[in-house]
Amino acid sequence: MKASVEVICYKVRPMKNGKYPLMLRITKSRKRKYVSIGMSIDEKFWDFDKNKPKRNCPNKEAIEKLITSKVSEYNDLIVTMTTERKEYTPQSLAQIIDNKVQCRTVREMYNLLITEMEKSERLGNLAVYKYSHDSLLKFTRNKLDLFEIPRFALLRSE
């Protein structure tokens, strides 16, 4: 199923200055993710039926240009992911656009997981991850840094 992207004026939480933030709502399979576009607007300048600024809105052209660029950026990514037949969620789309996802080697990923297990005191899982890490090191003859986890494989685990 293809995801949809639309801009809304998020009336749930007004900002300190009394304006409302403009948010992208990414929806796929009834799951939603809201992402701020970095702009807020006064309630009287937003048309809630059409989800766009009214004619009397100051900076209307700039707001529409920003909305168009953000929506097209997400739609392009959705088309790319769909044509490549890769799985994605609204959260993973937002992470890819925000460049929060990084490629990591297997060793870095194991070290990250092991430190998280130590912090949360999950000793049973910690022992399993350490054992599998040591087994992989032994199997690859200590060349675990050569293997990278693909970018989209990290996204599916969320």
N, CA, C and O atoms as a GROMACS GRO file, in nm:
protein
  632
    1MET      N    1   0.084  -0.118   0.000
    1MET     CA    2   0.000   0.000   0.000
    1MET      C    3   0.088   0.124   0.000
    1MET      O    4   0.188   0.131   0.072
    2LYS      N    5   0.051   0.220  -0.080
    2LYS     CA    6   0.128   0.343  -0.092
    2LYS      C    7   0.094   0.440   0.021
    2LYS      O    8  -0.019   0.444   0.069
    3ALA      N    9   0.192   0.516   0.062
    3ALA     CA   10   0.172   0.615   0.168
    3ALA      C   11   0.121   0.745   0.108
    3ALA      O   12   0.138   0.771  -0.011
    4SER      N   13   0.058   0.826   0.192
    4SER     CA   14   0.012   0.958   0.147
    4SER      C   15   0.074   1.064   0.236
    4SER      O   16   0.101   1.042   0.354
    5VAL      N   17   0.096   1.180   0.176
    5VAL     CA   18   0.159   1.292   0.247
    5VAL      C   19   0.072   1.415   0.226
    5VAL      O   20   0.037   1.449   0.112
    6GLU      N   21   0.037   1.482   0.335
    6GLU     CA   22  -0.039   1.606   0.324
    6GLU      C   23   0.003   1.701   0.436
    6GLU      O   24   0.054   1.658   0.540
    7VAL      N   25  -0.018   1.829   0.414
    7VAL     CA   26   0.016   1.931   0.513
    7VAL      C   27  -0.109   1.971   0.588
    7VAL      O   28  -0.214   1.993   0.528
    8ILE      N   29  -0.096   1.981   0.719
    8ILE     CA   30  -0.209   2.023   0.802
    8ILE      C   31  -0.162   2.130   0.900
    8ILE      O   32  -0.043   2.140   0.931
    9CYS      N   33  -0.255   2.208   0.947
    9CYS     CA   34  -0.228   2.302   1.055
    9CYS      C   35  -0.262   2.227   1.183
    9CYS      O   36  -0.377   2.191   1.207
   10TYR      N   37  -0.162   2.203   1.264
   10TYR     CA   38  -0.175   2.116   1.382
   10TYR      C   39  -0.232   2.196   1.498
   10TYR      O   40  -0.159   2.262   1.572
   11LYS      N   41  -0.365   2.190   1.513
   11LYS     CA   42  -0.434   2.270   1.614
   11LYS      C   43  -0.432   2.210   1.754
   11LYS      O   44  -0.483   2.270   1.848
   12VAL      N   45  -0.373   2.092   1.769
   12VAL     CA   46  -0.373   2.025   1.899
   12VAL      C   47  -0.290   2.102   2.001
   12VAL      O   48  -0.332   2.119   2.116
   13ARG      N   49  -0.175   2.148   1.960
   13ARG     CA   50  -0.085   2.219   2.051
   13ARG      C   51  -0.042   2.353   1.992
   13ARG      O   52   0.040   2.356   1.901
   14PRO      N   53  -0.096   2.462   2.042
   14PRO     CA   54  -0.047   2.592   1.993
   14PRO      C   55   0.092   2.621   2.050
   14PRO      O   56   0.130   2.572   2.157
   15MET      N   57   0.166   2.700   1.976
   15MET     CA   58   0.300   2.738   2.022
   15MET      C   59   0.288   2.852   2.123
   15MET      O   60   0.179   2.903   2.148
   16LYS      N   61   0.400   2.890   2.182
   16LYS     CA   62   0.399   2.996   2.284
   16LYS      C   63   0.350   3.129   2.229
   16LYS      O   64   0.290   3.208   2.302
   17ASN      N   65   0.374   3.154   2.102
   17ASN     CA   66   0.332   3.280   2.042
   17ASN      C   67   0.187   3.279   1.995
   17ASN      O   68   0.140   3.376   1.935
   18GLY      N   69   0.114   3.169   2.020
   18GLY     CA   70  -0.027   3.160   1.983
   18GLY      C   71  -0.051   3.108   1.843
   18GLY      O   72  -0.166   3.086   1.805
   19LYS      N   73   0.053   3.088   1.766
   19LYS     CA   74   0.038   3.034   1.630
   19LYS      C   75   0.040   2.882   1.636
   19LYS      O   76   0.078   2.822   1.737
   20TYR      N   77  -0.003   2.820   1.527
   20TYR     CA   78  -0.007   2.675   1.518
   20TYR      C   79   0.096   2.626   1.417
   20TYR      O   80   0.112   2.687   1.311
   21PRO      N   81   0.166   2.518   1.448
   21PRO     CA   82   0.268   2.468   1.355
   21PRO      C   83   0.205   2.399   1.234
   21PRO      O   84   0.099   2.337   1.243
   22LEU      N   85   0.273   2.411   1.122
   22LEU     CA   86   0.233   2.338   1.002
   22LEU      C   87   0.309   2.206   1.002
   22LEU      O   88   0.431   2.204   1.015
   23MET      N   89   0.235   2.097   0.988
   23MET     CA   90   0.295   1.964   0.997
   23MET      C   91   0.264   1.884   0.872
   23MET      O   92   0.158   1.898   0.811
   24LEU      N   93   0.358   1.797   0.836
   24LEU     CA   94   0.333   1.698   0.733
   24LEU      C   95   0.274   1.576   0.801
   24LEU      O   96   0.328   1.528   0.901
   25ARG      N   97   0.166   1.525   0.748
   25ARG     CA   98   0.107   1.402   0.802
   25ARG      C   99   0.133   1.292   0.699
   25ARG      O  100   0.079   1.294   0.589
   26ILE      N  101   0.217   1.196   0.739
   26ILE     CA  102   0.252   1.083   0.653
   26ILE      C  103   0.169   0.964   0.701
   26ILE      O  104   0.176   0.927   0.818
   27THR      N  105   0.091   0.906   0.612
   27THR     CA  106   0.002   0.796   0.649
   27THR      C  107   0.027   0.676   0.559
   27THR      O  108   0.035   0.688   0.437
   28LYS      N  109   0.039   0.560   0.623
   28LYS     CA  110   0.050   0.434   0.549
   28LYS      C  111  -0.009   0.324   0.636
   28LYS      O  112   0.031   0.308   0.751
   29SER      N  113  -0.103   0.251   0.584
   29SER     CA  114  -0.169   0.141   0.655
   29SER      C  115  -0.223   0.186   0.789
   29SER      O  116  -0.205   0.118   0.890
   30ARG      N  117  -0.289   0.299   0.791
   30ARG     CA  118  -0.350   0.359   0.909
   30ARG      C  119  -0.250   0.399   1.018
   30ARG      O  120  -0.291   0.428   1.131
   31LYS      N  121  -0.123   0.401   0.986
   31LYS     CA  122  -0.022   0.449   1.080
   31LYS      C  123   0.020   0.588   1.035
   31LYS      O  124   0.041   0.612   0.916
   32ARG      N  125   0.031   0.678   1.132
   32ARG     CA  126   0.062   0.817   1.098
   32ARG      C  127   0.189   0.864   1.166
   32ARG      O  128   0.225   0.818   1.274
   33LYS      N  129   0.254   0.955   1.098
   33LYS     CA  130   0.372   1.021   1.152
   33LYS      C  131   0.359   1.169   1.118
   33LYS      O  132   0.335   1.205   1.003
   34TYR      N  133   0.375   1.254   1.219
   34TYR     CA  134   0.369   1.398   1.198
   34TYR      C  135   0.511   1.454   1.202
   34TYR      O  136   0.588   1.425   1.293
   35VAL      N  137   0.543   1.535   1.102
   35VAL     CA  138   0.675   1.596   1.091
   35VAL      C  139   0.657   1.745   1.070
   35VAL      O  140   0.584   1.787   0.980
   36SER      N  141   0.722   1.824   1.152
   36SER     CA  142   0.712   1.969   1.138
   36SER      C  143   0.787   2.016   1.014
   36SER      O  144   0.893   1.963   0.981
   37ILE      N  145   0.731   2.115   0.946
   37ILE     CA  146   0.802   2.172   0.832
   37ILE      C  147   0.879   2.297   0.874
   37ILE      O  148   0.943   2.361   0.790
   38GLY      N  149   0.872   2.330   1.001
   38GLY     CA  150   0.950   2.442   1.053
   38GLY      C  151   0.884   2.578   1.037
   38GLY      O  152   0.951   2.681   1.038
   39MET      N  153   0.753   2.578   1.022
   39MET     CA  154   0.683   2.704   1.005
   39MET      C  155   0.552   2.699   1.083
   39MET      O  156   0.489   2.594   1.094
   40SER      N  157   0.513   2.814   1.137
   40SER     CA  158   0.385   2.822   1.207
   40SER      C  159   0.301   2.932   1.144
   40SER      O  160   0.352   3.021   1.076
   41ILE      N  161   0.171   2.923   1.168
   41ILE     CA  162   0.079   3.017   1.105
   41ILE      C  163  -0.034   3.049   1.203
   41ILE      O  164  -0.072   2.967   1.286
   42ASP      N  165  -0.086   3.169   1.190
   42ASP     CA  166  -0.201   3.208   1.272
   42ASP      C  167  -0.325   3.137   1.219
   42ASP      O  168  -0.340   3.117   1.099
   43GLU      N  169  -0.412   3.100   1.309
   43GLU     CA  170  -0.531   3.021   1.274
   43GLU      C  171  -0.620   3.093   1.172
   43GLU      O  172  -0.682   3.028   1.088
   44LYS      N  173  -0.626   3.225   1.178
   44LYS     CA  174  -0.715   3.298   1.088
   44LYS      C  175  -0.664   3.301   0.943
   44LYS      O  176  -0.739   3.338   0.853
   45PHE      N  177  -0.538   3.263   0.920
   45PHE     CA  178  -0.482   3.263   0.785
   45PHE      C  179  -0.479   3.124   0.721
   45PHE      O  180  -0.425   3.110   0.612
   46TRP      N  181  -0.535   3.023   0.785
   46TRP     CA  182  -0.531   2.887   0.732
   46TRP      C  183  -0.671   2.839   0.696
   46TRP      O  184  -0.764   2.851   0.775
   47ASP      N  185  -0.685   2.784   0.578
   47ASP     CA  186  -0.811   2.727   0.532
   47ASP      C  187  -0.809   2.577   0.567
   47ASP      O  188  -0.739   2.499   0.502
   48PHE      N  189  -0.886   2.538   0.669
   48PHE     CA  190  -0.883   2.402   0.719
   48PHE      C  191  -0.955   2.304   0.626
   48PHE      O  192  -0.928   2.184   0.633
   49ASP      N  193  -1.043   2.352   0.540
   49ASP     CA  194  -1.111   2.264   0.445
   49ASP      C  195  -1.017   2.223   0.331
   49ASP      O  196  -1.016   2.108   0.288
   50LYS      N  197  -0.939   2.319   0.282
   50LYS     CA  198  -0.849   2.292   0.169
   50LYS      C  199  -0.706   2.259   0.212
   50LYS      O  200  -0.624   2.221   0.129
   51ASN      N  201  -0.676   2.274   0.341
   51ASN     CA  202  -0.542   2.251   0.395
   51ASN      C  203  -0.435   2.332   0.320
   51ASN      O  204  -0.334   2.278   0.275
   52LYS      N  205  -0.461   2.460   0.309
   52LYS     CA  206  -0.364   2.551   0.249
   52LYS      C  207  -0.389   2.691   0.304
   52LYS      O  208  -0.496   2.717   0.358
   53PRO      N  209  -0.292   2.781   0.289
   53PRO     CA  210  -0.311   2.918   0.341
   53PRO      C  211  -0.418   2.993   0.263
   53PRO      O  212  -0.439   2.970   0.144
   54LYS      N  213  -0.486   3.082   0.333
   54LYS     CA  214  -0.589   3.164   0.269
   54LYS      C  215  -0.525   3.270   0.181
   54LYS      O  216  -0.404   3.292   0.186
   55ARG      N  217  -0.608   3.338   0.099
   55ARG     CA  218  -0.557   3.440   0.008
   55ARG      C  219  -0.497   3.560   0.081
   55ARG      O  220  -0.403   3.621   0.032
   56ASN      N  221  -0.551   3.593   0.199
   56ASN     CA  222  -0.503   3.710   0.271
   56ASN      C  223  -0.384   3.680   0.363
   56ASN      O  224  -0.345   3.764   0.443
   57CYS      N  225  -0.329   3.562   0.353
   57CYS     CA  226  -0.217   3.521   0.439
   57CYS      C  227  -0.089   3.594   0.399
   57CYS      O  228  -0.053   3.595   0.281
   58PRO      N  229  -0.020   3.655   0.496
   58PRO     CA  230   0.110   3.714   0.462
   58PRO      C  231   0.210   3.601   0.433
   58PRO      O  232   0.204   3.496   0.496
   59ASN      N  233   0.298   3.622   0.340
   59ASN     CA  234   0.398   3.522   0.297
   59ASN      C  235   0.332   3.396   0.240
   59ASN      O  236   0.384   3.286   0.254
   60LYS      N  237   0.218   3.412   0.176
   60LYS     CA  238   0.146   3.298   0.121
   60LYS      C  239   0.229   3.222   0.019
   60LYS      O  240   0.232   3.099   0.020
   61GLU      N  241   0.297   3.294  -0.068
   61GLU     CA  242   0.378   3.230  -0.173
   61GLU      C  243   0.493   3.150  -0.113
   61GLU      O  244   0.522   3.040  -0.158
   62ALA      N  245   0.559   3.207  -0.011
   62ALA     CA  246   0.670   3.137   0.052
   62ALA      C  247   0.623   3.011   0.124
   62ALA      O  248   0.689   2.907   0.119
   63ILE      N  249   0.508   3.020   0.189
   63ILE     CA  250   0.453   2.904   0.260
   63ILE      C  251   0.414   2.795   0.160
   63ILE      O  252   0.444   2.677   0.182
   64GLU      N  253   0.349   2.833   0.052
   64GLU     CA  254   0.310   2.735  -0.049
   64GLU      C  255   0.431   2.671  -0.116
   64GLU      O  256   0.430   2.552  -0.146
   65LYS      N  257   0.534   2.750  -0.139
   65LYS     CA  258   0.656   2.695  -0.199
   65LYS      C  259   0.722   2.594  -0.106
   65LYS      O  260   0.766   2.488  -0.151
   66LEU      N  261   0.728   2.625   0.024
   66LEU     CA  262   0.785   2.533   0.122
   66LEU      C  263   0.702   2.405   0.131
   66LEU      O  264   0.757   2.295   0.135
   67ILE      N  265   0.570   2.420   0.133
   67ILE     CA  266   0.481   2.303   0.140
   67ILE      C  267   0.501   2.215   0.017
   67ILE      O  268   0.514   2.093   0.030
   68THR      N  269   0.505   2.275  -0.100
   68THR     CA  270   0.522   2.199  -0.224
   68THR      C  271   0.654   2.124  -0.226
   68THR      O  272   0.660   2.007  -0.266
   69SER      N  273   0.761   2.191  -0.183
   69SER     CA  274   0.892   2.124  -0.186
   69SER      C  275   0.898   2.008  -0.086
   69SER      O  276   0.954   1.903  -0.118
   70LYS      N  277   0.841   2.026   0.032
   70LYS     CA  278   0.843   1.918   0.133
   70LYS      C  279   0.758   1.800   0.088
   70LYS      O  280   0.801   1.685   0.099
   71VAL      N  281   0.639   1.827   0.037
   71VAL     CA  282   0.551   1.719  -0.008
   71VAL      C  283   0.613   1.644  -0.125
   71VAL      O  284   0.608   1.521  -0.130
   72SER      N  285   0.671   1.716  -0.220
   72SER     CA  286   0.732   1.649  -0.335
   72SER      C  287   0.855   1.568  -0.294
   72SER      O  288   0.881   1.463  -0.352
   73GLU      N  289   0.929   1.615  -0.194
   73GLU     CA  290   1.045   1.540  -0.144
   73GLU      C  291   1.000   1.404  -0.087
   73GLU      O  292   1.062   1.302  -0.115
   74TYR      N  293   0.895   1.406  -0.008
   74TYR     CA  294   0.844   1.281   0.049
   74TYR      C  295   0.781   1.193  -0.058
   74TYR      O  296   0.799   1.071  -0.056
   75ASN      N  297   0.708   1.252  -0.151
   75ASN     CA  298   0.646   1.172  -0.258
   75ASN      C  299   0.751   1.107  -0.347
   75ASN      O  300   0.733   0.994  -0.390
   76ASP      N  301   0.860   1.179  -0.375
   76ASP     CA  302   0.969   1.121  -0.454
   76ASP      C  303   1.030   1.001  -0.383
   76ASP      O  304   1.059   0.899  -0.446
   77LEU      N  305   1.048   1.012  -0.252
   77LEU     CA  306   1.104   0.902  -0.174
   77LEU      C  307   1.008   0.783  -0.172
   77LEU      O  308   1.051   0.668  -0.181
   78ILE      N  309   0.879   0.810  -0.162
   78ILE     CA  310   0.780   0.702  -0.163
   78ILE      C  311   0.784   0.629  -0.297
   78ILE      O  312   0.779   0.506  -0.300
   79VAL      N  313   0.792   0.703  -0.407
   79VAL     CA  314   0.798   0.642  -0.539
   79VAL      C  315   0.925   0.559  -0.553
   79VAL      O  316   0.921   0.448  -0.607
   80THR      N  317   1.037   0.611  -0.505
   80THR     CA  318   1.164   0.537  -0.511
   80THR      C  319   1.156   0.407  -0.432
   80THR      O  320   1.196   0.301  -0.481
   81MET      N  321   1.104   0.416  -0.311
   81MET     CA  322   1.094   0.296  -0.227
   81MET      C  323   0.997   0.195  -0.289
   81MET      O  324   1.020   0.074  -0.281
   82THR      N  325   0.890   0.243  -0.348
   82THR     CA  326   0.792   0.153  -0.409
   82THR      C  327   0.849   0.084  -0.532
   82THR      O  328   0.831  -0.036  -0.549
   83THR      N  329   0.918   0.158  -0.617
   83THR     CA  330   0.975   0.098  -0.738
   83THR      C  331   1.087   0.000  -0.705
   83THR      O  332   1.106  -0.099  -0.776
   84GLU      N  333   1.160   0.026  -0.598
   84GLU     CA  334   1.267  -0.066  -0.557
   84GLU      C  335   1.214  -0.180  -0.471
   84GLU      O  336   1.289  -0.268  -0.430
   85ARG      N  337   1.082  -0.178  -0.443
   85ARG     CA  338   1.015  -0.280  -0.364
   85ARG      C  339   1.078  -0.298  -0.226
   85ARG      O  340   1.100  -0.410  -0.179
   86LYS      N  341   1.105  -0.188  -0.164
   86LYS     CA  342   1.160  -0.189  -0.029
   86LYS      C  343   1.050  -0.154   0.070
   86LYS      O  344   0.964  -0.071   0.043
   87GLU      N  345   1.054  -0.219   0.184
   87GLU     CA  346   0.956  -0.194   0.288
   87GLU      C  347   0.987  -0.060   0.355
   87GLU      O  348   1.103  -0.023   0.372
   88TYR      N  349   0.883   0.011   0.392
   88TYR     CA  350   0.901   0.137   0.462
   88TYR      C  351   0.779   0.165   0.548
   88TYR      O  352   0.670   0.113   0.524
   89THR      N  353   0.802   0.248   0.649
   89THR     CA  354   0.696   0.294   0.738
   89THR      C  355   0.697   0.446   0.735
   89THR      O  356   0.793   0.505   0.686
   90PRO      N  357   0.594   0.510   0.787
   90PRO     CA  358   0.600   0.656   0.795
   90PRO      C  359   0.720   0.705   0.877
   90PRO      O  360   0.779   0.808   0.846
   91GLN      N  361   0.754   0.631   0.983
   91GLN     CA  362   0.869   0.670   1.065
   91GLN      C  363   1.000   0.657   0.987
   91GLN      O  364   1.088   0.743   0.998
   92SER      N  365   1.014   0.551   0.910
   92SER     CA  366   1.138   0.533   0.834
   92SER      C  367   1.152   0.638   0.725
   92SER      O  368   1.263   0.682   0.696
   93LEU      N  369   1.041   0.679   0.663
   93LEU     CA  370   1.048   0.786   0.563
   93LEU      C  371   1.098   0.915   0.625
   93LEU      O  372   1.183   0.984   0.568
   94ALA      N  373   1.045   0.948   0.743
   94ALA     CA  374   1.087   1.070   0.811
   94ALA      C  375   1.234   1.063   0.848
   94ALA      O  376   1.306   1.162   0.838
   95GLN      N  377   1.280   0.947   0.890
   95GLN     CA  378   1.421   0.932   0.927
   95GLN      C  379   1.512   0.946   0.806
   95GLN      O  380   1.618   1.007   0.815
   96ILE      N  381   1.471   0.889   0.695
   96ILE     CA  382   1.554   0.898   0.575
   96ILE      C  383   1.565   1.043   0.529
   96ILE      O  384   1.674   1.088   0.493
   97ILE      N  385   1.455   1.115   0.530
   97ILE     CA  386   1.457   1.255   0.487
   97ILE      C  387   1.542   1.339   0.582
   97ILE      O  388   1.616   1.427   0.538
   98ASP      N  389   1.531   1.312   0.711
   98ASP     CA  390   1.608   1.388   0.810
   98ASP      C  391   1.752   1.340   0.824
   98ASP      O  392   1.827   1.394   0.905
   99ASN      N  393   1.791   1.239   0.745
   99ASN     CA  394   1.927   1.184   0.749
   99ASN      C  395   1.968   1.134   0.887
   99ASN      O  396   2.084   1.147   0.926
  100LYS      N  397   1.872   1.078   0.960
  100LYS     CA  398   1.904   1.023   1.090
  100LYS      C  399   1.955   0.880   1.080
  100LYS      O  400   2.011   0.827   1.176
  101VAL      N  401   1.935   0.818   0.966
  101VAL     CA  402   1.977   0.680   0.948
  101VAL      C  403   2.118   0.679   0.890
  101VAL      O  404   2.147   0.748   0.793
  102GLN      N  405   2.204   0.600   0.951
  102GLN     CA  406   2.341   0.591   0.905
  102GLN      C  407   2.376   0.445   0.879
  102GLN      O  408   2.321   0.355   0.943
  103CYS      N  409   2.467   0.423   0.786
  103CYS     CA  410   2.519   0.288   0.767
  103CYS      C  411   2.617   0.261   0.880
  103CYS      O  412   2.697   0.347   0.916
  104ARG      N  413   2.610   0.142   0.932
  104ARG     CA  414   2.701   0.103   1.039
  104ARG      C  415   2.757  -0.034   1.005
  104ARG      O  416   2.694  -0.114   0.936
  105THR      N  417   2.877  -0.058   1.055
  105THR     CA  418   2.933  -0.192   1.040
  105THR      C  419   2.867  -0.282   1.143
  105THR      O  420   2.803  -0.236   1.237
  106VAL      N  421   2.883  -0.410   1.124
  106VAL     CA  422   2.825  -0.507   1.216
  106VAL      C  423   2.884  -0.489   1.356
  106VAL      O  424   2.813  -0.499   1.456
  107ARG      N  425   3.013  -0.463   1.362
  107ARG     CA  426   3.078  -0.442   1.492
  107ARG      C  427   3.019  -0.321   1.564
  107ARG      O  428   2.992  -0.327   1.684
  108GLU      N  429   3.000  -0.210   1.492
  108GLU     CA  430   2.942  -0.091   1.554
  108GLU      C  431   2.800  -0.118   1.603
  108GLU      O  432   2.761  -0.072   1.710
  109MET      N  433   2.725  -0.192   1.525
  109MET     CA  434   2.588  -0.223   1.564
  109MET      C  435   2.584  -0.310   1.689
  109MET      O  436   2.505  -0.287   1.780
  110TYR      N  437   2.672  -0.411   1.693
  110TYR     CA  438   2.679  -0.494   1.813
  110TYR      C  439   2.721  -0.413   1.934
  110TYR      O  440   2.664  -0.428   2.042
  111ASN      N  441   2.821  -0.327   1.918
  111ASN     CA  442   2.866  -0.244   2.031
  111ASN      C  443   2.754  -0.153   2.080
  111ASN      O  444   2.739  -0.133   2.201
  112LEU      N  445   2.677  -0.097   1.989
  112LEU     CA  446   2.565  -0.012   2.026
  112LEU      C  447   2.460  -0.092   2.104
  112LEU      O  448   2.411  -0.047   2.208
  113LEU      N  449   2.426  -0.210   2.054
  113LEU     CA  450   2.327  -0.294   2.123
  113LEU      C  451   2.377  -0.339   2.260
  113LEU      O  452   2.300  -0.341   2.356
  114ILE      N  453   2.503  -0.376   2.269
  114ILE     CA  454   2.558  -0.423   2.397
  114ILE      C  455   2.560  -0.312   2.500
  114ILE      O  456   2.527  -0.336   2.616
  115THR      N  457   2.596  -0.190   2.460
  115THR     CA  458   2.595  -0.080   2.557
  115THR      C  459   2.454  -0.046   2.601
  115THR      O  460   2.432  -0.012   2.718
  116GLU      N  461   2.356  -0.055   2.509
  116GLU     CA  462   2.217  -0.032   2.548
  116GLU      C  463   2.168  -0.138   2.646
  116GLU      O  464   2.095  -0.107   2.741
  117MET      N  465   2.208  -0.262   2.624
  117MET     CA  466   2.169  -0.370   2.715
  117MET      C  467   2.232  -0.350   2.853
  117MET      O  468   2.168  -0.376   2.956
  118GLU      N  469   2.357  -0.304   2.855
  118GLU     CA  470   2.424  -0.280   2.984
  118GLU      C  471   2.356  -0.167   3.060
  118GLU      O  472   2.337  -0.177   3.182
  119LYS      N  473   2.319  -0.061   2.990
  119LYS     CA  474   2.253   0.052   3.056
  119LYS      C  475   2.117   0.015   3.113
  119LYS      O  476   2.081   0.057   3.222
  120SER      N  477   2.043  -0.065   3.038
  120SER     CA  478   1.909  -0.102   3.083
  120SER      C  479   1.910  -0.229   3.169
  120SER      O  480   1.805  -0.277   3.210
  121GLU      N  481   2.028  -0.281   3.197
  121GLU     CA  482   2.048  -0.398   3.284
  121GLU      C  483   1.968  -0.520   3.236
  121GLU      O  484   1.907  -0.590   3.316
  122ARG      N  485   1.970  -0.543   3.108
  122ARG     CA  486   1.905  -0.661   3.050
  122ARG      C  487   2.013  -0.766   3.031
  122ARG      O  488   2.065  -0.785   2.921
  123LEU      N  489   2.045  -0.834   3.138
  123LEU     CA  490   2.160  -0.923   3.142
  123LEU      C  491   2.143  -1.048   3.056
  123LEU      O  492   2.240  -1.096   2.998
  124GLY      N  493   2.022  -1.101   3.048
  124GLY     CA  494   1.999  -1.219   2.965
  124GLY      C  495   2.025  -1.190   2.818
  124GLY      O  496   2.096  -1.264   2.751
  125ASN      N  497   1.966  -1.081   2.769
  125ASN     CA  498   1.988  -1.040   2.630
  125ASN      C  499   2.133  -1.001   2.607
  125ASN      O  500   2.189  -1.029   2.501
  126LEU      N  501   2.194  -0.938   2.705
  126LEU     CA  502   2.333  -0.896   2.693
  126LEU      C  503   2.423  -1.018   2.669
  126LEU      O  504   2.512  -1.014   2.584
  127ALA      N  505   2.400  -1.125   2.745
  127ALA     CA  506   2.481  -1.245   2.729
  127ALA      C  507   2.464  -1.306   2.589
  127ALA      O  508   2.560  -1.354   2.530
  128VAL      N  509   2.342  -1.304   2.537
  128VAL     CA  510   2.315  -1.358   2.404
  128VAL      C  511   2.386  -1.277   2.297
  128VAL      O  512   2.448  -1.333   2.207
  129TYR      N  513   2.378  -1.144   2.306
  129TYR     CA  514   2.443  -1.058   2.207
  129TYR      C  515   2.595  -1.070   2.214
  129TYR      O  516   2.661  -1.072   2.111
  130LYS      N  517   2.651  -1.078   2.334
  130LYS     CA  518   2.796  -1.094   2.347
  130LYS      C  519   2.841  -1.227   2.287
  130LYS      O  520   2.943  -1.233   2.218
  131TYR      N  521   2.764  -1.332   2.313
  131TYR     CA  522   2.800  -1.464   2.261
  131TYR      C  523   2.794  -1.464   2.108
  131TYR      O  524   2.884  -1.516   2.043
  132SER      N  525   2.687  -1.407   2.051
  132SER     CA  526   2.677  -1.405   1.904
  132SER      C  527   2.784  -1.316   1.844
  132SER      O  528   2.836  -1.346   1.736
  133HIS      N  529   2.818  -1.206   1.910
  133HIS     CA  530   2.927  -1.119   1.863
  133HIS      C  531   3.058  -1.194   1.860
  133HIS      O  532   3.132  -1.188   1.762
  134ASP      N  533   3.088  -1.265   1.968
  134ASP     CA  534   3.213  -1.341   1.974
  134ASP      C  535   3.216  -1.453   1.870
  134ASP      O  536   3.320  -1.482   1.812
  135SER      N  537   3.101  -1.516   1.847
  135SER     CA  538   3.093  -1.623   1.746
  135SER      C  539   3.118  -1.567   1.607
  135SER      O  540   3.189  -1.629   1.527
  136LEU      N  541   3.061  -1.451   1.577
  136LEU     CA  542   3.084  -1.389   1.447
  136LEU      C  543   3.229  -1.347   1.429
  136LEU      O  544   3.286  -1.361   1.321
  137LEU      N  545   3.288  -1.295   1.535
  137LEU     CA  546   3.430  -1.259   1.529
  137LEU      C  547   3.515  -1.380   1.497
  137LEU      O  548   3.606  -1.374   1.415
  138LYS      N  549   3.485  -1.490   1.563
  138LYS     CA  550   3.560  -1.613   1.542
  138LYS      C  551   3.540  -1.664   1.400
  138LYS      O  552   3.635  -1.707   1.334
  139PHE      N  553   3.416  -1.660   1.353
  139PHE     CA  554   3.383  -1.711   1.220
  139PHE      C  555   3.448  -1.626   1.110
  139PHE      O  556   3.497  -1.681   1.011
  140THR      N  557   3.449  -1.494   1.126
  140THR     CA  558   3.505  -1.406   1.022
  140THR      C  559   3.654  -1.380   1.041
  140THR      O  560   3.713  -1.301   0.968
  141ARG      N  561   3.713  -1.445   1.138
  141ARG     CA  562   3.856  -1.427   1.169
  141ARG      C  563   3.888  -1.281   1.198
  141ARG      O  564   3.984  -1.224   1.146
  142ASN      N  565   3.803  -1.221   1.282
  142ASN     CA  566   3.821  -1.084   1.332
  142ASN      C  567   3.810  -0.978   1.222
  142ASN      O  568   3.870  -0.872   1.234
  143LYS      N  569   3.733  -1.005   1.117
  143LYS     CA  570   3.713  -0.909   1.008
  143LYS      C  571   3.569  -0.859   1.006
  143LYS      O  572   3.511  -0.842   0.899
  144LEU      N  573   3.513  -0.837   1.121
  144LEU     CA  574   3.373  -0.798   1.132
  144LEU      C  575   3.348  -0.656   1.084
  144LEU      O  576   3.234  -0.621   1.052
  145ASP      N  577   3.450  -0.574   1.077
  145ASP     CA  578   3.434  -0.435   1.033
  145ASP      C  579   3.412  -0.423   0.882
  145ASP      O  580   3.373  -0.316   0.835
  146LEU      N  581   3.438  -0.528   0.808
  146LEU     CA  582   3.422  -0.521   0.663
  146LEU      C  583   3.277  -0.531   0.620
  146LEU      O  584   3.244  -0.494   0.507
  147PHE      N  585   3.190  -0.580   0.707
  147PHE     CA  586   3.051  -0.602   0.671
  147PHE      C  587   2.967  -0.487   0.720
  147PHE      O  588   2.967  -0.455   0.839
  148GLU      N  589   2.894  -0.424   0.628
  148GLU     CA  590   2.806  -0.314   0.663
  148GLU      C  591   2.662  -0.362   0.663
  148GLU      O  592   2.622  -0.446   0.582
  149ILE      N  593   2.586  -0.307   0.754
  149ILE     CA  594   2.443  -0.334   0.756
  149ILE      C  595   2.380  -0.236   0.658
  149ILE      O  596   2.401  -0.116   0.670
  150PRO      N  597   2.302  -0.286   0.562
  150PRO     CA  598   2.240  -0.195   0.464
  150PRO      C  599   2.152  -0.091   0.531
  150PRO      O  600   2.098  -0.114   0.639
  151ARG      N  601   2.138   0.022   0.466
  151ARG     CA  602   2.065   0.136   0.521
  151ARG      C  603   1.921   0.101   0.557
  151ARG      O  604   1.873   0.141   0.664
  152PHE      N  605   1.851   0.028   0.471
  152PHE     CA  606   1.710   0.001   0.494
  152PHE      C  607   1.688  -0.120   0.586
  152PHE      O  608   1.577  -0.138   0.637
  153ALA      N  609   1.790  -0.201   0.608
  153ALA     CA  610   1.775  -0.313   0.702
  153ALA      C  611   1.761  -0.260   0.843
  153ALA      O  612   1.693  -0.322   0.924
  154LEU      N  613   1.824  -0.148   0.874
  154LEU     CA  614   1.812  -0.089   1.006
  154LEU      C  615   1.672  -0.035   1.030
  154LEU      O  616   1.624  -0.035   1.143
  155LEU      N  617   1.606   0.009   0.926
  155LEU     CA  618   1.475   0.071   0.941
  155LEU      C  619   1.367  -0.032   0.973
  155LEU      O  620   1.272  -0.001   1.044
  156ARG      N  621   1.380  -0.152   0.922
  156ARG     CA  622   1.277  -0.253   0.943
  156ARG      C  623   1.270  -0.299   1.087
  156ARG      O  624   1.166  -0.349   1.130
  157SER      N  625   1.378  -0.284   1.164
  157SER     CA  626   1.379  -0.333   1.302
  157SER      C  627   1.301  -0.244   1.395
  157SER      O  628   1.277  -0.282   1.510
  158GLU      N  629   1.259  -0.125   1.350
  158GLU     CA  630   1.190  -0.032   1.440
  158GLU      C  631   1.046  -0.064   1.455
  158GLU      O  632   0.975   0.006   1.528
   0.00000   0.00000   0.00000
